[in-house]
Amino acid sequence: MKLKELLAEKRVVITDGATGTWLAEKGELLPGQPPELLNLSNPTAIRKAHQEYLEAGSEIITTNTFGANPFKLARLNLAEKTEEINRRAVLLARETRGDAQALIAGDIGPSGELLAPLGNLSAKELASGYRKVISVLEDSGVDLFLLETFSSIQEAEIIAETISKTSSLPIIVSLTFTLGKRGPRTLMGESPEDAIRISGNSIFGLGTNCGEGGRETITIISALKKETGLPLWAKPNAGRPRILEGKTIFPENPEDAATTAQELAEAGAKFIGGCCGSTPAHIRAIKNRLHNRIK
Ligand SMILES: [Zn+2]
């Protein structure tokens, strides 16, 4: 099954939910520990996360590689493990998928660095840092690339371009916006209209994840829908996060998430799942709501 074939079925494609917050909730991830390290130190936990999402109905699962780029790993003194962490992550996803139909998205997150002239990182350095990650993910067998939680459209654009130079796999770019008085803006002040710039670079789909809650995600998807005919990707947090007694709480339960998902589908989202605070129970509720509704 290819991504195009999945979409051709004319229904919403169900993706997976959070990895990091879910692992933390299960006690598998200690505070401050990078989730990607578990690919090496606790593969059972990662397999279990994939397994639970597959059983909940995810048609696309995401490799546990969000922070597995050489820039972030260097800050943890793990840069030399970049290749191994990415390779193991894809193997864990593939082992868990087995003969199932689900697709594996190679997850790529931002570098955590500011691009020049605001920061010190040049476009060239950014591209060369990600080149290795991209080739390891593809060689290990991902079905598509997912660039997610980018708050700089420029950074996402450079990485998407780097991928398209060597790979023909589909690329989905998912940006993080916050809603202000002027409408949705990334941290770098870019709007959904600016996001269209990346579409010229033969990306497969465009969307949004993380940031605020489901309400905000619906507004952002509606704004993107006005700008592009590309398939839209939406992974909202399980509600707008708030801090309660020093702990981050995500207020949406699975049925709330299903209601949000229904509205996201009406606003034009073709891929729907969850970001921080979502669990396999949220994905199951979304799947039941959307696929029963469409059938
Ligand atoms: Zn998130």
py3Dmol code that shows the C-alpha trace and the ligand (Angstrom):
import py3Dmol

protein = """\
ATOM      1  CA  MET A   1       0.000   0.000   0.000  1.00  0.00           C
ATOM      2  CA  LYS A   2       1.283   3.430  -0.922  1.00  0.00           C
ATOM      3  CA  LEU A   3       0.297   6.797   0.506  1.00  0.00           C
ATOM      4  CA  LYS A   4      -1.507   7.747  -2.709  1.00  0.00           C
ATOM      5  CA  GLU A   5      -3.550   4.545  -2.615  1.00  0.00           C
ATOM      6  CA  LEU A   6      -4.513   5.176   0.997  1.00  0.00           C
ATOM      7  CA  LEU A   7      -5.775   8.633   0.088  1.00  0.00           C
ATOM      8  CA  ALA A   8      -7.609   7.353  -2.952  1.00  0.00           C
ATOM      9  CA  GLU A   9      -9.972   5.526  -0.606  1.00  0.00           C
ATOM     10  CA  LYS A  10     -11.704   8.871  -0.115  1.00  0.00           C
ATOM     11  CA  ARG A  11     -11.900   8.771   3.636  1.00  0.00           C
ATOM     12  CA  VAL A  12      -9.816  10.264   6.367  1.00  0.00           C
ATOM     13  CA  VAL A  13      -6.555   8.385   6.959  1.00  0.00           C
ATOM     14  CA  ILE A  14      -5.922   7.745  10.651  1.00  0.00           C
ATOM     15  CA  THR A  15      -2.389   8.438  11.839  1.00  0.00           C
ATOM     16  CA  ASP A  16      -0.950   7.715  15.269  1.00  0.00           C
ATOM     17  CA  GLY A  17      -0.771   9.755  18.456  1.00  0.00           C
ATOM     18  CA  ALA A  18       1.924  10.940  20.827  1.00  0.00           C
ATOM     19  CA  THR A  19       5.008   8.921  21.666  1.00  0.00           C
ATOM     20  CA  GLY A  20       6.879  11.097  24.188  1.00  0.00           C
ATOM     21  CA  THR A  21       3.993  12.042  26.482  1.00  0.00           C
ATOM     22  CA  TRP A  22       2.596   8.504  26.294  1.00  0.00           C
ATOM     23  CA  LEU A  23       5.947   6.926  27.230  1.00  0.00           C
ATOM     24  CA  ALA A  24       6.247   9.383  30.123  1.00  0.00           C
ATOM     25  CA  GLU A  25       2.754   8.530  31.326  1.00  0.00           C
ATOM     26  CA  LYS A  26       3.627   4.822  31.247  1.00  0.00           C
ATOM     27  CA  GLY A  27       6.767   5.491  33.296  1.00  0.00           C
ATOM     28  CA  GLU A  28       9.009   4.327  30.439  1.00  0.00           C
ATOM     29  CA  LEU A  29      10.508   7.792  29.945  1.00  0.00           C
ATOM     30  CA  LEU A  30      12.080   9.666  32.813  1.00  0.00           C
ATOM     31  CA  PRO A  31      11.855  13.452  33.051  1.00  0.00           C
ATOM     32  CA  GLY A  32      14.567  15.031  30.909  1.00  0.00           C
ATOM     33  CA  GLN A  33      15.366  11.775  29.090  1.00  0.00           C
ATOM     34  CA  PRO A  34      15.377  12.034  25.269  1.00  0.00           C
ATOM     35  CA  PRO A  35      12.671   9.662  23.907  1.00  0.00           C
ATOM     36  CA  GLU A  36      14.886   8.696  20.936  1.00  0.00           C
ATOM     37  CA  LEU A  37      17.411   7.066  23.231  1.00  0.00           C
ATOM     38  CA  LEU A  38      14.818   4.413  24.068  1.00  0.00           C
ATOM     39  CA  ASN A  39      15.276   3.000  20.552  1.00  0.00           C
ATOM     40  CA  LEU A  40      18.563   1.622  21.903  1.00  0.00           C
ATOM     41  CA  SER A  41      17.953   1.281  25.648  1.00  0.00           C
ATOM     42  CA  ASN A  42      14.310   0.142  25.806  1.00  0.00           C
ATOM     43  CA  PRO A  43      13.144  -1.090  22.393  1.00  0.00           C
ATOM     44  CA  THR A  44      10.277  -3.022  24.021  1.00  0.00           C
ATOM     45  CA  ALA A  45       8.616   0.240  25.061  1.00  0.00           C
ATOM     46  CA  ILE A  46       8.833   1.634  21.516  1.00  0.00           C
ATOM     47  CA  ARG A  47       7.465  -1.574  19.977  1.00  0.00           C
ATOM     48  CA  LYS A  48       4.610  -1.460  22.463  1.00  0.00           C
ATOM     49  CA  ALA A  49       3.775   2.146  21.532  1.00  0.00           C
ATOM     50  CA  HIS A  50       3.650   1.222  17.824  1.00  0.00           C
ATOM     51  CA  GLN A  51       1.683  -1.947  18.578  1.00  0.00           C
ATOM     52  CA  GLU A  52      -0.958  -0.112  20.593  1.00  0.00           C
ATOM     53  CA  TYR A  53      -1.412   2.522  17.907  1.00  0.00           C
ATOM     54  CA  LEU A  54      -1.702  -0.134  15.202  1.00  0.00           C
ATOM     55  CA  GLU A  55      -4.315  -1.982  17.264  1.00  0.00           C
ATOM     56  CA  ALA A  56      -6.169   1.296  17.797  1.00  0.00           C
ATOM     57  CA  GLY A  57      -6.445   1.732  14.021  1.00  0.00           C
ATOM     58  CA  SER A  58      -3.480   3.875  12.981  1.00  0.00           C
ATOM     59  CA  GLU A  59      -2.859   3.514   9.264  1.00  0.00           C
ATOM     60  CA  ILE A  60       0.388   5.456   9.492  1.00  0.00           C
ATOM     61  CA  ILE A  61       2.829   5.034  12.372  1.00  0.00           C
ATOM     62  CA  THR A  62       5.716   7.387  13.034  1.00  0.00           C
ATOM     63  CA  THR A  63       9.301   6.386  13.817  1.00  0.00           C
ATOM     64  CA  ASN A  64      10.612   7.480  17.202  1.00  0.00           C
ATOM     65  CA  THR A  65      13.113   9.869  15.636  1.00  0.00           C
ATOM     66  CA  PHE A  66      11.656  13.335  16.255  1.00  0.00           C
ATOM     67  CA  GLY A  67      14.809  14.638  17.960  1.00  0.00           C
ATOM     68  CA  ALA A  68      17.239  12.244  16.261  1.00  0.00           C
ATOM     69  CA  ASN A  69      19.070  14.852  14.212  1.00  0.00           C
ATOM     70  CA  PRO A  70      22.781  15.588  14.697  1.00  0.00           C
ATOM     71  CA  PHE A  71      22.093  19.105  16.030  1.00  0.00           C
ATOM     72  CA  LYS A  72      19.864  18.008  18.894  1.00  0.00           C
ATOM     73  CA  LEU A  73      21.868  14.867  19.578  1.00  0.00           C
ATOM     74  CA  ALA A  74      25.107  16.887  19.742  1.00  0.00           C
ATOM     75  CA  ARG A  75      23.679  18.860  22.640  1.00  0.00           C
ATOM     76  CA  LEU A  76      23.230  15.532  24.456  1.00  0.00           C
ATOM     77  CA  ASN A  77      26.729  14.381  23.455  1.00  0.00           C
ATOM     78  CA  LEU A  78      25.110  11.694  21.306  1.00  0.00           C
ATOM     79  CA  ALA A  79      25.892  13.001  17.808  1.00  0.00           C
ATOM     80  CA  GLU A  80      27.883   9.887  16.945  1.00  0.00           C
ATOM     81  CA  LYS A  81      24.782   7.777  17.631  1.00  0.00           C
ATOM     82  CA  THR A  82      22.656   9.616  15.043  1.00  0.00           C
ATOM     83  CA  GLU A  83      22.775   6.841  12.463  1.00  0.00           C
ATOM     84  CA  GLU A  84      22.212   4.004  14.929  1.00  0.00           C
ATOM     85  CA  ILE A  85      19.266   5.712  16.654  1.00  0.00           C
ATOM     86  CA  ASN A  86      17.528   6.392  13.321  1.00  0.00           C
ATOM     87  CA  ARG A  87      18.208   2.923  11.926  1.00  0.00           C
ATOM     88  CA  ARG A  88      16.958   1.167  15.067  1.00  0.00           C
ATOM     89  CA  ALA A  89      13.828   3.321  15.092  1.00  0.00           C
ATOM     90  CA  VAL A  90      12.814   2.243  11.594  1.00  0.00           C
ATOM     91  CA  LEU A  91      13.579  -1.398  12.373  1.00  0.00           C
ATOM     92  CA  LEU A  92      11.387  -1.264  15.491  1.00  0.00           C
ATOM     93  CA  ALA A  93       8.504   0.208  13.501  1.00  0.00           C
ATOM     94  CA  ARG A  94       8.942  -2.368  10.728  1.00  0.00           C
ATOM     95  CA  GLU A  95       9.193  -5.312  13.151  1.00  0.00           C
ATOM     96  CA  THR A  96       6.009  -4.189  14.873  1.00  0.00           C
ATOM     97  CA  ARG A  97       4.105  -3.592  11.647  1.00  0.00           C
ATOM     98  CA  GLY A  98       4.957  -7.067  10.375  1.00  0.00           C
ATOM     99  CA  ASP A  99       2.605  -7.913   7.507  1.00  0.00           C
ATOM    100  CA  ALA A 100       0.061  -5.233   8.405  1.00  0.00           C
ATOM    101  CA  GLN A 101      -0.873  -2.633   5.813  1.00  0.00           C
ATOM    102  CA  ALA A 102       0.166   0.414   7.821  1.00  0.00           C
ATOM    103  CA  LEU A 103       2.718   2.846   6.433  1.00  0.00           C
ATOM    104  CA  ILE A 104       5.790   4.004   8.300  1.00  0.00           C
ATOM    105  CA  ALA A 105       6.528   7.719   8.404  1.00  0.00           C
ATOM    106  CA  GLY A 106      10.146   8.651   9.018  1.00  0.00           C
ATOM    107  CA  ASP A 107       9.800  11.389  11.584  1.00  0.00           C
ATOM    108  CA  ILE A 108      12.017  14.457  11.259  1.00  0.00           C
ATOM    109  CA  GLY A 109      11.868  17.285  13.772  1.00  0.00           C
ATOM    110  CA  PRO A 110      13.500  20.716  13.801  1.00  0.00           C
ATOM    111  CA  SER A 111      17.177  21.226  14.602  1.00  0.00           C
ATOM    112  CA  GLY A 112      16.459  23.434  17.580  1.00  0.00           C
ATOM    113  CA  GLU A 113      18.871  25.995  16.101  1.00  0.00           C
ATOM    114  CA  LEU A 114      18.101  29.411  14.632  1.00  0.00           C
ATOM    115  CA  LEU A 115      19.047  29.887  11.016  1.00  0.00           C
ATOM    116  CA  ALA A 116      21.341  32.732   9.973  1.00  0.00           C
ATOM    117  CA  PRO A 117      21.095  35.696  10.095  1.00  0.00           C
ATOM    118  CA  LEU A 118      19.116  35.340  13.362  1.00  0.00           C
ATOM    119  CA  GLY A 119      21.291  32.451  14.502  1.00  0.00           C
ATOM    120  CA  ASN A 120      24.569  30.869  13.516  1.00  0.00           C
ATOM    121  CA  LEU A 121      23.391  27.959  11.394  1.00  0.00           C
ATOM    122  CA  SER A 122      23.632  28.354   7.611  1.00  0.00           C
ATOM    123  CA  ALA A 123      21.193  26.711   5.204  1.00  0.00           C
ATOM    124  CA  LYS A 124      24.084  24.631   3.887  1.00  0.00           C
ATOM    125  CA  GLU A 125      25.023  23.337   7.341  1.00  0.00           C
ATOM    126  CA  LEU A 126      21.396  22.538   8.082  1.00  0.00           C
ATOM    127  CA  ALA A 127      21.030  20.557   4.845  1.00  0.00           C
ATOM    128  CA  SER A 128      24.267  18.652   5.329  1.00  0.00           C
ATOM    129  CA  GLY A 129      23.336  17.753   8.924  1.00  0.00           C
ATOM    130  CA  TYR A 130      20.014  16.259   7.809  1.00  0.00           C
ATOM    131  CA  ARG A 131      21.347  14.494   4.710  1.00  0.00           C
ATOM    132  CA  LYS A 132      22.611  11.515   6.719  1.00  0.00           C
ATOM    133  CA  VAL A 133      19.360  11.222   8.710  1.00  0.00           C
ATOM    134  CA  ILE A 134      17.349  11.250   5.489  1.00  0.00           C
ATOM    135  CA  SER A 135      19.428   8.526   3.829  1.00  0.00           C
ATOM    136  CA  VAL A 136      19.413   6.283   6.925  1.00  0.00           C
ATOM    137  CA  LEU A 137      15.626   6.593   7.271  1.00  0.00           C
ATOM    138  CA  GLU A 138      15.074   5.798   3.596  1.00  0.00           C
ATOM    139  CA  ASP A 139      17.599   2.960   3.431  1.00  0.00           C
ATOM    140  CA  SER A 140      16.069   1.411   6.551  1.00  0.00           C
ATOM    141  CA  GLY A 141      12.669   1.291   4.871  1.00  0.00           C
ATOM    142  CA  VAL A 142      10.352   4.202   5.700  1.00  0.00           C
ATOM    143  CA  ASP A 143       7.409   4.718   3.335  1.00  0.00           C
ATOM    144  CA  LEU A 144       7.261   8.505   3.609  1.00  0.00           C
ATOM    145  CA  PHE A 145       8.900  11.426   5.354  1.00  0.00           C
ATOM    146  CA  LEU A 146       7.093  13.473   7.983  1.00  0.00           C
ATOM    147  CA  LEU A 147       8.591  16.827   8.920  1.00  0.00           C
ATOM    148  CA  GLU A 148       6.696  17.858  12.028  1.00  0.00           C
ATOM    149  CA  THR A 149       6.431  20.574  14.668  1.00  0.00           C
ATOM    150  CA  PHE A 150       8.374  23.061  12.543  1.00  0.00           C
ATOM    151  CA  SER A 151       7.991  26.639  13.694  1.00  0.00           C
ATOM    152  CA  SER A 152      10.221  27.947  10.908  1.00  0.00           C
ATOM    153  CA  ILE A 153       8.828  27.438   7.414  1.00  0.00           C
ATOM    154  CA  GLN A 154      12.257  28.290   6.052  1.00  0.00           C
ATOM    155  CA  GLU A 155      13.868  25.440   7.978  1.00  0.00           C
ATOM    156  CA  ALA A 156      11.207  22.944   6.862  1.00  0.00           C
ATOM    157  CA  GLU A 157      11.594  24.125   3.283  1.00  0.00           C
ATOM    158  CA  ILE A 158      15.373  23.567   3.284  1.00  0.00           C
ATOM    159  CA  ILE A 159      14.990  20.043   4.703  1.00  0.00           C
ATOM    160  CA  ALA A 160      12.158  19.155   2.298  1.00  0.00           C
ATOM    161  CA  GLU A 161      14.312  20.329  -0.589  1.00  0.00           C
ATOM    162  CA  THR A 162      17.218  18.249   0.678  1.00  0.00           C
ATOM    163  CA  ILE A 163      14.970  15.178   0.756  1.00  0.00           C
ATOM    164  CA  SER A 164      13.565  15.746  -2.718  1.00  0.00           C
ATOM    165  CA  LYS A 165      17.069  15.925  -4.190  1.00  0.00           C
ATOM    166  CA  THR A 166      17.815  12.295  -3.328  1.00  0.00           C
ATOM    167  CA  SER A 167      14.459  10.648  -2.655  1.00  0.00           C
ATOM    168  CA  SER A 168      11.183  10.122  -4.442  1.00  0.00           C
ATOM    169  CA  LEU A 169       9.304   9.203  -1.252  1.00  0.00           C
ATOM    170  CA  PRO A 170       6.317  11.414  -0.366  1.00  0.00           C
ATOM    171  CA  ILE A 171       7.057  14.304   2.003  1.00  0.00           C
ATOM    172  CA  ILE A 172       4.524  15.722   4.440  1.00  0.00           C
ATOM    173  CA  VAL A 173       5.338  18.993   6.159  1.00  0.00           C
ATOM    174  CA  SER A 174       3.529  19.767   9.403  1.00  0.00           C
ATOM    175  CA  LEU A 175       4.005  23.203  10.960  1.00  0.00           C
ATOM    176  CA  THR A 176       3.265  24.514  14.416  1.00  0.00           C
ATOM    177  CA  PHE A 177       1.298  27.744  14.665  1.00  0.00           C
ATOM    178  CA  THR A 178      -0.133  29.741  17.508  1.00  0.00           C
ATOM    179  CA  LEU A 179      -3.287  31.773  17.143  1.00  0.00           C
ATOM    180  CA  GLY A 180      -2.895  35.483  17.687  1.00  0.00           C
ATOM    181  CA  LYS A 181      -4.915  38.535  16.775  1.00  0.00           C
ATOM    182  CA  ARG A 182      -3.588  38.405  13.210  1.00  0.00           C
ATOM    183  CA  GLY A 183      -4.518  34.724  12.837  1.00  0.00           C
ATOM    184  CA  PRO A 184      -2.204  31.697  12.896  1.00  0.00           C
ATOM    185  CA  ARG A 185       1.527  32.490  12.970  1.00  0.00           C
ATOM    186  CA  THR A 186       4.603  30.327  13.467  1.00  0.00           C
ATOM    187  CA  LEU A 187       7.153  31.291  16.087  1.00  0.00           C
ATOM    188  CA  MET A 188       9.038  32.994  13.266  1.00  0.00           C
ATOM    189  CA  GLY A 189       5.957  35.063  12.400  1.00  0.00           C
ATOM    190  CA  GLU A 190       5.038  33.176   9.229  1.00  0.00           C
ATOM    191  CA  SER A 191       1.390  32.646   8.177  1.00  0.00           C
ATOM    192  CA  PRO A 192      -0.454  29.755   6.474  1.00  0.00           C
ATOM    193  CA  GLU A 193      -0.138  31.718   3.212  1.00  0.00           C
ATOM    194  CA  ASP A 194       3.639  31.619   3.650  1.00  0.00           C
ATOM    195  CA  ALA A 195       3.426  27.831   4.024  1.00  0.00           C
ATOM    196  CA  ILE A 196       2.378  27.573   0.400  1.00  0.00           C
ATOM    197  CA  ARG A 197       5.943  28.420  -0.509  1.00  0.00           C
ATOM    198  CA  ILE A 198       6.898  24.844   0.394  1.00  0.00           C
ATOM    199  CA  SER A 199       4.214  23.354  -1.854  1.00  0.00           C
ATOM    200  CA  GLY A 200       6.198  24.425  -4.887  1.00  0.00           C
ATOM    201  CA  ASN A 201       8.818  21.982  -3.765  1.00  0.00           C
ATOM    202  CA  SER A 202       6.743  18.941  -4.756  1.00  0.00           C
ATOM    203  CA  ILE A 203       5.681  18.037  -1.242  1.00  0.00           C
ATOM    204  CA  PHE A 204       2.836  15.558  -0.929  1.00  0.00           C
ATOM    205  CA  GLY A 205       0.919  17.073   1.970  1.00  0.00           C
ATOM    206  CA  LEU A 206       0.902  20.021   4.317  1.00  0.00           C
ATOM    207  CA  GLY A 207      -0.489  20.415   7.796  1.00  0.00           C
ATOM    208  CA  THR A 208      -0.182  21.325  11.404  1.00  0.00           C
ATOM    209  CA  ASN A 209       0.537  19.619  14.708  1.00  0.00           C
ATOM    210  CA  CYS A 210       1.165  20.380  18.365  1.00  0.00           C
ATOM    211  CA  GLY A 211       1.050  24.011  19.473  1.00  0.00           C
ATOM    212  CA  GLU A 212      -2.258  24.712  21.148  1.00  0.00           C
ATOM    213  CA  GLY A 213      -5.415  22.606  21.257  1.00  0.00           C
ATOM    214  CA  GLY A 214      -7.985  21.137  18.884  1.00  0.00           C
ATOM    215  CA  ARG A 215     -10.008  24.372  18.463  1.00  0.00           C
ATOM    216  CA  GLU A 216      -6.910  26.206  17.254  1.00  0.00           C
ATOM    217  CA  THR A 217      -5.971  23.324  14.949  1.00  0.00           C
ATOM    218  CA  ILE A 218      -9.395  23.476  13.280  1.00  0.00           C
ATOM    219  CA  THR A 219      -8.884  27.214  12.589  1.00  0.00           C
ATOM    220  CA  ILE A 220      -5.403  26.559  11.169  1.00  0.00           C
ATOM    221  CA  ILE A 221      -6.613  23.707   8.929  1.00  0.00           C
ATOM    222  CA  SER A 222      -9.397  25.981   7.627  1.00  0.00           C
ATOM    223  CA  ALA A 223      -6.791  28.672   6.875  1.00  0.00           C
ATOM    224  CA  LEU A 224      -4.535  26.174   5.058  1.00  0.00           C
ATOM    225  CA  LYS A 225      -7.517  24.803   3.132  1.00  0.00           C
ATOM    226  CA  LYS A 226      -8.092  28.256   1.655  1.00  0.00           C
ATOM    227  CA  GLU A 227      -4.509  28.362   0.410  1.00  0.00           C
ATOM    228  CA  THR A 228      -3.832  24.927  -1.004  1.00  0.00           C
ATOM    229  CA  GLY A 229      -5.291  21.890  -2.705  1.00  0.00           C
ATOM    230  CA  LEU A 230      -2.699  19.616  -1.084  1.00  0.00           C
ATOM    231  CA  PRO A 231      -3.938  16.868   1.258  1.00  0.00           C
ATOM    232  CA  LEU A 232      -3.982  18.334   4.768  1.00  0.00           C
ATOM    233  CA  TRP A 233      -2.446  16.688   7.823  1.00  0.00           C
ATOM    234  CA  ALA A 234      -3.651  17.419  11.370  1.00  0.00           C
ATOM    235  CA  LYS A 235      -2.300  16.128  14.659  1.00  0.00           C
ATOM    236  CA  PRO A 236      -3.615  18.342  17.448  1.00  0.00           C
ATOM    237  CA  ASN A 237      -2.601  18.072  21.071  1.00  0.00           C
ATOM    238  CA  ALA A 238      -5.235  16.490  23.314  1.00  0.00           C
ATOM    239  CA  GLY A 239      -6.484  19.974  24.128  1.00  0.00           C
ATOM    240  CA  ARG A 240      -4.620  23.097  25.103  1.00  0.00           C
ATOM    241  CA  PRO A 241      -1.937  22.107  27.618  1.00  0.00           C
ATOM    242  CA  ARG A 242      -2.020  23.643  31.066  1.00  0.00           C
ATOM    243  CA  ILE A 243       0.158  23.272  34.121  1.00  0.00           C
ATOM    244  CA  LEU A 244      -1.441  21.822  37.217  1.00  0.00           C
ATOM    245  CA  GLU A 245       0.701  21.326  40.329  1.00  0.00           C
ATOM    246  CA  GLY A 246       3.860  21.330  38.217  1.00  0.00           C
ATOM    247  CA  LYS A 247       2.501  18.731  35.784  1.00  0.00           C
ATOM    248  CA  THR A 248       1.419  19.378  32.187  1.00  0.00           C
ATOM    249  CA  ILE A 249      -2.198  18.350  31.741  1.00  0.00           C
ATOM    250  CA  PHE A 250      -3.960  17.751  28.411  1.00  0.00           C
ATOM    251  CA  PRO A 251      -7.684  18.184  29.003  1.00  0.00           C
ATOM    252  CA  GLU A 252      -9.258  16.282  26.050  1.00  0.00           C
ATOM    253  CA  ASN A 253     -10.418  12.737  26.697  1.00  0.00           C
ATOM    254  CA  PRO A 254     -10.765  10.297  23.762  1.00  0.00           C
ATOM    255  CA  GLU A 255     -14.382  11.282  23.004  1.00  0.00           C
ATOM    256  CA  ASP A 256     -13.424  14.988  22.986  1.00  0.00           C
ATOM    257  CA  ALA A 257     -10.594  14.154  20.580  1.00  0.00           C
ATOM    258  CA  ALA A 258     -13.077  12.306  18.342  1.00  0.00           C
ATOM    259  CA  THR A 259     -15.316  15.399  18.253  1.00  0.00           C
ATOM    260  CA  THR A 260     -12.325  17.569  17.349  1.00  0.00           C
ATOM    261  CA  ALA A 261     -11.361  15.045  14.656  1.00  0.00           C
ATOM    262  CA  GLN A 262     -14.842  15.156  13.174  1.00  0.00           C
ATOM    263  CA  GLU A 263     -14.613  18.947  12.877  1.00  0.00           C
ATOM    264  CA  LEU A 264     -11.103  18.686  11.441  1.00  0.00           C
ATOM    265  CA  ALA A 265     -12.440  16.330   8.770  1.00  0.00           C
ATOM    266  CA  GLU A 266     -15.218  18.805   7.978  1.00  0.00           C
ATOM    267  CA  ALA A 267     -12.617  21.583   7.725  1.00  0.00           C
ATOM    268  CA  GLY A 268     -10.762  19.520   5.109  1.00  0.00           C
ATOM    269  CA  ALA A 269      -8.130  17.451   6.947  1.00  0.00           C
ATOM    270  CA  LYS A 270      -7.334  14.170   5.161  1.00  0.00           C
ATOM    271  CA  PHE A 271      -4.882  12.758   7.724  1.00  0.00           C
ATOM    272  CA  ILE A 272      -5.896  12.945  11.378  1.00  0.00           C
ATOM    273  CA  GLY A 273      -4.196  11.753  14.537  1.00  0.00           C
ATOM    274  CA  GLY A 274      -2.916  13.293  17.745  1.00  0.00           C
ATOM    275  CA  CYS A 275       0.099  15.060  19.190  1.00  0.00           C
ATOM    276  CA  CYS A 276       1.068  15.680  22.823  1.00  0.00           C
ATOM    277  CA  GLY A 277      -1.256  14.164  25.389  1.00  0.00           C
ATOM    278  CA  SER A 278      -2.965  11.830  22.910  1.00  0.00           C
ATOM    279  CA  THR A 279      -2.934   8.082  23.535  1.00  0.00           C
ATOM    280  CA  PRO A 280      -3.975   4.916  21.695  1.00  0.00           C
ATOM    281  CA  ALA A 281      -7.429   5.355  23.322  1.00  0.00           C
ATOM    282  CA  HIS A 282      -7.734   8.775  21.641  1.00  0.00           C
ATOM    283  CA  ILE A 283      -6.804   7.290  18.258  1.00  0.00           C
ATOM    284  CA  ARG A 284      -9.293   4.437  18.698  1.00  0.00           C
ATOM    285  CA  ALA A 285     -12.089   6.923  19.463  1.00  0.00           C
ATOM    286  CA  ILE A 286     -11.129   9.048  16.429  1.00  0.00           C
ATOM    287  CA  LYS A 287     -11.070   5.983  14.194  1.00  0.00           C
ATOM    288  CA  ASN A 288     -14.464   4.780  15.433  1.00  0.00           C
ATOM    289  CA  ARG A 289     -16.042   8.184  15.006  1.00  0.00           C
ATOM    290  CA  LEU A 290     -14.644   9.012  11.560  1.00  0.00           C
ATOM    291  CA  HIS A 291     -14.799   5.664   9.876  1.00  0.00           C
ATOM    292  CA  ASN A 292     -18.239   4.801  11.194  1.00  0.00           C
ATOM    293  CA  ARG A 293     -19.446   8.218  10.127  1.00  0.00           C
ATOM    294  CA  ILE A 294     -18.136   7.856   6.600  1.00  0.00           C
ATOM    295  CA  LYS A 295     -19.192   4.254   6.069  1.00  0.00           C
TER     296      LYS A 295
END
"""
ligand_1 = """\
1
ZN
Zn 3.033 17.856 20.457
"""
view = py3Dmol.view(width=600, height=400)
view.addModel(protein, "pdb")
view.setStyle({"model": 0}, {"cartoon": {"style": "trace"}})
view.addModel(ligand_1, "xyz")
view.setStyle({"model": 1}, {"stick": {}})
view.zoomTo()
view.show()
